[in-house]
Amino acid sequence: MDQLPPHPDSERYSVTLCPPAVTAVAELTAASGVSKSDVINRAVLLLGFIEAERAKGHDLMIRDTSGALERIHII
């Protein structure tokens, strides 16, 4: 398997987002005040982190305001 450099140079992509993703990017951009590129970069980095943790056998959990834990499934 090819190994990636630790910090590759920036790279430009052209992608077509599905309508729910377009809405999510717009909402996240408005709520966070960051650019669309930053929102998408953060999403990719978050998915990478989640997949790395799942590869270690870890679960993704969320705690609600009452303290109850719920396992999150990303397909």
GIHU-V746772 format. One record per pair of residues at least 4 apart in sequence whose C-alpha atoms are under 8 Angstrom apart, sorted by the first residue. I is the first residue (numbers start at 1). J is the second residue. Records with the same first field share a line. If there is no record, write none. Layout:
I: J, J
//
This chain:
4: 8
17: 21, 22
18: 22
19: 23
20: 24
21: 25
22: 26
23: 27
24: 28
25: 29, 36, 39, 40
26: 30, 36
27: 31
28: 32, 33, 39
29: 33, 34, 35, 36, 39
30: 34
34: 38, 39
35: 39
36: 40
37: 41
38: 42
39: 43
40: 44
41: 45
42: 46
43: 47
44: 48
45: 49
46: 50
47: 51
48: 52
49: 53
50: 54, 60
51: 55
52: 56
53: 57, 58, 59
54: 58, 59, 60
59: 71, 72
60: 71, 72, 73
61: 69, 70, 71, 72
62: 69, 70, 71, 72
63: 67, 68, 69, 70
64: 68, 69, 70
//
